[in-house]
Amino acid sequence: MGFRAESKVAKGQHLSTYQRGIVKRYYQNIDTLSLHRLSEAVSELYLCEDDRKAVRLWANVESALKKVKADPKRVAVVMTHKNVRDLAALVNELSGGK
């Protein structure tokens, strides 16, 4: 079969050239991906009626905010108050909106 030892992703992290390219592009675009996740989370939080789901969504928001270049003080305020409108305004600013 066509399975080679180099394609294992265990301790040695032997990746093919194609796989290294995928990983490189992922990390080059991680801020864009995080902003996309944040905008989706804003929509889900607006519509969320389940408290347990909201807690999980806010945890996801917190981890995504760590990956983007946001003002830490502003992030702390948003995460403390857990106000969806403030989060939406922050995501809009990070996305280039005004």
MARFIZA-351401 format. One record per residue: x, y, z of N, C-alpha, C in turn; residue in three letters. Coordinates in nm, 4 decimals. Example, Ala and Ser with C-alpha at 12.3 -4.5 7.8 and 13.67 -1.06 7.14 Angstrom:
+----------+----------+----------+----------+----------+----------+----------+----------+----------+--------+
!     n.px !     n.py !     n.pz !    ca.px !    ca.py !    ca.pz !     c.px !     c.py !     c.pz ! residu !
+----------+----------+----------+----------+----------+----------+----------+----------+----------+--------+
!   1.3190 !  -0.5690 !   0.7800 !   1.2300 !  -0.4500 !   0.7800 !   1.3200 !  -0.3300 !   0.7800 !    ALA !
!   1.2850 !  -0.2250 !   0.7080 !   1.3670 !  -0.1060 !   0.7140 !   1.2900 !   0.0030 !   0.7870 !    SER !
+----------+----------+----------+----------+----------+----------+----------+----------+----------+--------+
# end
This chain:
+----------+----------+----------+----------+----------+----------+----------+----------+----------+--------+
!     n.px !     n.py !     n.pz !    ca.px !    ca.py !    ca.pz !     c.px !     c.py !     c.pz ! residu !
+----------+----------+----------+----------+----------+----------+----------+----------+----------+--------+
!   0.0841 !  -0.1180 !   0.0000 !   0.0000 !   0.0000 !   0.0000 !   0.0884 !   0.1240 !   0.0000 !    MET !
!   0.0291 !   0.2412 !  -0.0214 !   0.1044 !   0.3639 !  -0.0351 !   0.1344 !   0.4352 !   0.0953 !    GLY !
!   0.1279 !   0.3698 !   0.2075 !   0.1510 !   0.4346 !   0.3364 !   0.3003 !   0.4393 !   0.3646 !    PHE !
!   0.3501 !   0.5578 !   0.3923 !   0.4921 !   0.5734 !   0.4215 !   0.5095 !   0.6157 !   0.5663 !    ARG !
!   0.6255 !   0.5878 !   0.6219 !   0.6533 !   0.6205 !   0.7616 !   0.6561 !   0.7721 !   0.7826 !    ALA !
!   0.6885 !   0.8507 !   0.6786 !   0.6980 !   0.9955 !   0.6949 !   0.5634 !   1.0607 !   0.7238 !    GLU !
!   0.4549 !   0.9946 !   0.6884 !   0.3245 !   1.0574 !   0.7041 !   0.2684 !   1.0453 !   0.8458 !    SER !
!   0.3389 !   0.9763 !   0.9338 !   0.2930 !   0.9669 !   1.0722 !   0.3095 !   1.1021 !   1.1396 !    LYS !
!   0.2148 !   1.1377 !   1.2233 !   0.2198 !   1.2662 !   1.2915 !   0.2325 !   1.2426 !   1.4417 !    VAL !
!   0.3106 !   1.1460 !   1.4792 !   0.3308 !   1.1168 !   1.6205 !   0.4426 !   1.2057 !   1.6742 !    ALA !
!   0.5219 !   1.1550 !   1.7624 !   0.6258 !   1.2336 !   1.8284 !   0.7189 !   1.3050 !   1.7317 !    LYS !
!   0.7580 !   1.2401 !   1.6242 !   0.8545 !   1.2985 !   1.5323 !   0.8000 !   1.4110 !   1.4470 !    GLY !
!   0.6681 !   1.4231 !   1.4336 !   0.6040 !   1.5258 !   1.3515 !   0.6587 !   1.5266 !   1.2094 !    GLN !
!   0.6693 !   1.4102 !   1.1489 !   0.7151 !   1.4002 !   1.0104 !   0.5973 !   1.4289 !   0.9184 !    HIS !
!   0.5993 !   1.5463 !   0.8597 !   0.4921 !   1.5871 !   0.7693 !   0.5461 !   1.5956 !   0.6273 !    LEU !
!   0.4597 !   1.5680 !   0.5335 !   0.4990 !   1.5833 !   0.3942 !   0.5058 !   1.7324 !   0.3615 !    SER !
!   0.5615 !   1.7650 !   0.2484 !   0.5706 !   1.9051 !   0.2057 !   0.4313 !   1.9660 !   0.1934 !    THR !
!   0.3392 !   1.8905 !   0.1400 !   0.2011 !   1.9370 !   0.1254 !   0.1391 !   1.9652 !   0.2620 !    TYR !
!   0.1593 !   1.8755 !   0.3578 !   0.1037 !   1.8935 !   0.4917 !   0.1674 !   2.0125 !   0.5622 !    GLN !
!   0.2979 !   2.0317 !   0.5460 !   0.3653 !   2.1477 !   0.6053 !   0.3080 !   2.2766 !   0.5481 !    ARG !
!   0.2754 !   2.2771 !   0.4181 !   0.2137 !   2.3947 !   0.3564 !   0.0779 !   2.4251 !   0.4165 !    GLY !
!  -0.0007 !   2.3214 !   0.4403 !  -0.1326 !   2.3400 !   0.5012 !  -0.1183 !   2.3990 !   0.6404 !    ILE !
!  -0.0288 !   2.3448 !   0.7198 !  -0.0076 !   2.3932 !   0.8563 !   0.0413 !   2.5378 !   0.8535 !    VAL !
!   0.1326 !   2.5688 !   0.7634 !   0.1859 !   2.7047 !   0.7518 !   0.0750 !   2.8046 !   0.7171 !    LYS !
!  -0.0091 !   2.7690 !   0.6192 !  -0.1184 !   2.8590 !   0.5813 !  -0.2200 !   2.8751 !   0.6937 !    ARG !
!  -0.2429 !   2.7681 !   0.7705 !  -0.3357 !   2.7765 !   0.8844 !  -0.2863 !   2.8815 !   0.9837 !    TYR !
!  -0.1592 !   2.8741 !   1.0201 !  -0.1070 !   2.9686 !   1.1178 !  -0.0910 !   3.1091 !   1.0613 !    TYR !
!  -0.0750 !   3.1228 !   0.9308 !  -0.0707 !   3.2559 !   0.8712 !  -0.2080 !   3.3231 !   0.8765 !    GLN !
!  -0.3141 !   3.2435 !   0.8743 !  -0.4504 !   3.2969 !   0.8710 !  -0.5272 !   3.2758 !   1.0000 !    ASN !
!  -0.4590 !   3.2484 !   1.1103 !  -0.5289 !   3.2159 !   1.2344 !  -0.6093 !   3.3353 !   1.2861 !    ILE !
!  -0.5618 !   3.4575 !   1.2630 !  -0.6374 !   3.5734 !   1.3092 !  -0.7684 !   3.5882 !   1.2321 !    ASP !
!  -0.7651 !   3.5632 !   1.1021 !  -0.8866 !   3.5684 !   1.0212 !  -0.9851 !   3.4605 !   1.0637 !    THR !
!  -0.9334 !   3.3400 !   1.0877 !  -1.0186 !   3.2303 !   1.1323 !  -1.0812 !   3.2613 !   1.2685 !    LEU !
!  -1.0027 !   3.3196 !   1.3574 !  -1.0538 !   3.3538 !   1.4906 !  -1.1613 !   3.4612 !   1.4815 !    SER !
!  -1.1415 !   3.5597 !   1.3950 !  -1.2441 !   3.6630 !   1.3772 !  -1.3728 !   3.6041 !   1.3218 !    LEU !
!  -1.3604 !   3.5096 !   1.2315 !  -1.4780 !   3.4427 !   1.1760 !  -1.5517 !   3.3661 !   1.2863 !    HIS !
!  -1.4765 !   3.2958 !   1.3703 !  -1.5382 !   3.2222 !   1.4820 !  -1.6059 !   3.3186 !   1.5791 !    ARG !
!  -1.5420 !   3.4332 !   1.6024 !  -1.6012 !   3.5323 !   1.6929 !  -1.7325 !   3.5868 !   1.6367 !    LEU !
!  -1.7355 !   3.6148 !   1.5080 !  -1.8595 !   3.6671 !   1.4497 !  -1.9710 !   3.5626 !   1.4542 !    SER !
!  -1.9354 !   3.4360 !   1.4343 !  -2.0354 !   3.3295 !   1.4473 !  -2.0840 !   3.3181 !   1.5918 !    GLU !
!  -1.9921 !   3.3332 !   1.6861 !  -2.0290 !   3.3246 !   1.8277 !  -2.1227 !   3.4382 !   1.8675 !    ALA !
!  -2.1014 !   3.5569 !   1.8115 !  -2.1909 !   3.6695 !   1.8397 !  -2.3324 !   3.6348 !   1.7960 !    VAL !
!  -2.3443 !   3.5811 !   1.6757 !  -2.4770 !   3.5432 !   1.6260 !  -2.5413 !   3.4372 !   1.7145 !    SER !
!  -2.4626 !   3.3371 !   1.7521 !  -2.5174 !   3.2303 !   1.8354 !  -2.5553 !   3.2808 !   1.9737 !    GLU !
!  -2.4765 !   3.3729 !   2.0289 !  -2.5084 !   3.4271 !   2.1615 !  -2.6354 !   3.5111 !   2.1579 !    LEU !
!  -2.6566 !   3.5854 !   2.0501 !  -2.7802 !   3.6628 !   2.0379 !  -2.9028 !   3.5714 !   2.0395 !    TYR !
!  -2.8905 !   3.4553 !   1.9777 !  -3.0039 !   3.3644 !   1.9655 !  -3.0114 !   3.2605 !   2.0772 !    LEU !
!  -2.9094 !   3.2530 !   2.1595 !  -2.8987 !   3.1479 !   2.2601 !  -3.0020 !   3.1658 !   2.3711 !    CYS !
!  -3.0692 !   3.0570 !   2.4016 !  -3.1665 !   3.0574 !   2.5111 !  -3.1260 !   2.9636 !   2.6238 !    GLU !
!  -3.0256 !   2.8805 !   2.6001 !  -2.9794 !   2.7821 !   2.6974 !  -2.8574 !   2.8372 !   2.7712 !    ASP !
!  -2.8643 !   2.8420 !   2.9041 !  -2.7544 !   2.8968 !   2.9831 !  -2.6262 !   2.8147 !   2.9704 !    ASP !
!  -2.6387 !   2.6827 !   2.9653 !  -2.5194 !   2.5987 !   2.9524 !  -2.4506 !   2.6213 !   2.8182 !    ARG !
!  -2.5282 !   2.6384 !   2.7148 !  -2.4698 !   2.6649 !   2.5833 !  -2.4030 !   2.8024 !   2.5821 !    LYS !
!  -2.4637 !   2.8981 !   2.6489 !  -2.4058 !   3.0325 !   2.6552 !  -2.2708 !   3.0298 !   2.7275 !    ALA !
!  -2.2601 !   2.9530 !   2.8342 !  -2.1337 !   2.9421 !   2.9072 !  -2.0259 !   2.8840 !   2.8150 !    VAL !
!  -2.0621 !   2.7818 !   2.7395 !  -1.9679 !   2.7192 !   2.6462 !  -1.9279 !   2.8178 !   2.5356 !    ARG !
!  -2.0255 !   2.8930 !   2.4856 !  -1.9957 !   2.9912 !   2.3806 !  -1.9027 !   3.1010 !   2.4316 !    LEU !
!  -1.9262 !   3.1492 !   2.5534 !  -1.8398 !   3.2520 !   2.6096 !  -1.6979 !   3.1995 !   2.6312 !    TRP !
!  -1.6843 !   3.0727 !   2.6655 !  -1.5505 !   3.0135 !   2.6786 !  -1.4812 !   3.0103 !   2.5423 !    ALA !
!  -1.5551 !   2.9779 !   2.4379 !  -1.4994 !   2.9793 !   2.3023 !  -1.4607 !   3.1202 !   2.2603 !    ASN !
!  -1.5433 !   3.2171 !   2.2978 !  -1.5140 !   3.3571 !   2.2669 !  -1.3840 !   3.3989 !   2.3342 !    VAL !
!  -1.3688 !   3.3610 !   2.4588 !  -1.2474 !   3.3977 !   2.5318 !  -1.1221 !   3.3409 !   2.4652 !    GLU !
!  -1.1276 !   3.2151 !   2.4248 !  -1.0097 !   3.1557 !   2.3602 !  -0.9840 !   3.2188 !   2.2231 !    SER !
!  -1.0886 !   3.2542 !   2.1501 !  -1.0706 !   3.3183 !   2.0191 !  -1.0155 !   3.4596 !   2.0351 !    ALA !
!  -1.0572 !   3.5300 !   2.1400 !  -1.0071 !   3.6657 !   2.1621 !  -0.8587 !   3.6652 !   2.1970 !    LEU !
!  -0.8107 !   3.5576 !   2.2537 !  -0.6682 !   3.5473 !   2.2848 !  -0.5852 !   3.5343 !   2.1578 !    LYS !
!  -0.6454 !   3.4863 !   2.0497 !  -0.5727 !   3.4631 !   1.9249 !  -0.5686 !   3.5852 !   1.8336 !    LYS !
!  -0.6534 !   3.6840 !   1.8610 !  -0.6540 !   3.8043 !   1.7781 !  -0.5864 !   3.9175 !   1.8545 !    VAL !
!  -0.5488 !   4.0186 !   1.7812 !  -0.4805 !   4.1322 !   1.8427 !  -0.5837 !   4.2329 !   1.8919 !    LYS !
!  -0.6396 !   4.2047 !   2.0076 !  -0.7393 !   4.2932 !   2.0671 !  -0.6807 !   4.3567 !   2.1927 !    ALA !
!  -0.7323 !   4.4732 !   2.2277 !  -0.6885 !   4.5421 !   2.3480 !  -0.7246 !   4.4573 !   2.4705 !    ASP !
!  -0.6257 !   4.4159 !   2.5501 !  -0.6539 !   4.3288 !   2.6642 !  -0.7513 !   4.3890 !   2.7656 !    PRO !
!  -0.7464 !   4.5210 !   2.7836 !  -0.8388 !   4.5854 !   2.8776 !  -0.9822 !   4.5747 !   2.8270 !    LYS !
!  -0.9978 !   4.5959 !   2.6983 !  -1.1318 !   4.5881 !   2.6387 !  -1.1847 !   4.4450 !   2.6429 !    ARG !
!  -1.0970 !   4.3501 !   2.6172 !  -1.1354 !   4.2088 !   2.6245 !  -1.1787 !   4.1748 !   2.7663 !    VAL !
!  -1.1045 !   4.2248 !   2.8653 !  -1.1384 !   4.1973 !   3.0052 !  -1.2761 !   4.2530 !   3.0397 !    ALA !
!  -1.3078 !   4.3717 !   2.9896 !  -1.4391 !   4.4318 !   3.0157 !  -1.5496 !   4.3486 !   2.9511 !    VAL !
!  -1.5292 !   4.3100 !   2.8269 !  -1.6301 !   4.2303 !   2.7560 !  -1.6517 !   4.0976 !   2.8280 !    VAL !
!  -1.5422 !   4.0324 !   2.8674 !  -1.5540 !   3.9020 !   2.9329 !  -1.6108 !   3.9135 !   3.0732 !    MET !
!  -1.5874 !   4.0241 !   3.1410 !  -1.6431 !   4.0431 !   3.2755 !  -1.7933 !   4.0631 !   3.2699 !    THR !
!  -1.8374 !   4.1499 !   3.1794 !  -1.9805 !   4.1821 !   3.1713 !  -2.0588 !   4.0829 !   3.0854 !    HIS !
!  -1.9881 !   4.0141 !   2.9957 !  -2.0507 !   3.9177 !   2.9041 !  -2.1716 !   3.9795 !   2.8323 !    LYS !
!  -2.1478 !   4.0993 !   2.7792 !  -2.2489 !   4.1722 !   2.7048 !  -2.2278 !   4.1446 !   2.5555 !    ASN !
!  -2.3284 !   4.0885 !   2.4925 !  -2.3165 !   4.0497 !   2.3516 !  -2.3001 !   4.1725 !   2.2624 !    VAL !
!  -2.3652 !   4.2818 !   2.2958 !  -2.3529 !   4.4026 !   2.2126 !  -2.2104 !   4.4585 !   2.2171 !    ARG !
!  -2.1485 !   4.4556 !   2.3355 !  -2.0095 !   4.4999 !   2.3453 !  -1.9178 !   4.4070 !   2.2667 !    ASP !
!  -1.9446 !   4.2783 !   2.2738 !  -1.8659 !   4.1819 !   2.1982 !  -1.8821 !   4.2061 !   2.0487 !    LEU !
!  -2.0039 !   4.2308 !   2.0043 !  -2.0294 !   4.2565 !   1.8633 !  -1.9549 !   4.3815 !   1.8170 !    ALA !
!  -1.9529 !   4.4862 !   1.9005 !  -1.8813 !   4.6085 !   1.8651 !  -1.7318 !   4.5825 !   1.8557 !    ALA !
!  -1.6784 !   4.5034 !   1.9474 !  -1.5355 !   4.4704 !   1.9456 !  -1.5003 !   4.3895 !   1.8218 !    LEU !
!  -1.5800 !   4.2911 !   1.7896 !  -1.5546 !   4.2080 !   1.6716 !  -1.5642 !   4.2929 !   1.5453 !    VAL !
!  -1.6587 !   4.3843 !   1.5410 !  -1.6740 !   4.4723 !   1.4257 !  -1.5490 !   4.5595 !   1.4090 !    ASN !
!  -1.4971 !   4.6121 !   1.5183 !  -1.3763 !   4.6942 !   1.5106 !  -1.2557 !   4.6115 !   1.4666 !    GLU !
!  -1.2452 !   4.4903 !   1.5204 !  -1.1331 !   4.4039 !   1.4829 !  -1.1405 !   4.3622 !   1.3369 !    LEU !
!  -1.2615 !   4.3542 !   1.2842 !  -1.2804 !   4.3141 !   1.1443 !  -1.2556 !   4.4291 !   1.0475 !    SER !
!  -1.2386 !   4.5480 !   1.0991 !  -1.2116 !   4.6628 !   1.0136 !  -1.3292 !   4.7570 !   1.0004 !    GLY !
!  -1.4391 !   4.7253 !   1.0657 !  -1.5560 !   4.8138 !   1.0634 !  -1.5355 !   4.9293 !   1.1590 !    GLY !
!  -1.6291 !   5.0212 !   1.1595 !  -1.6175 !   5.1361 !   1.2510 !  -1.7282 !   5.1398 !   1.3502 !    LYS !
+----------+----------+----------+----------+----------+----------+----------+----------+----------+--------+
# end
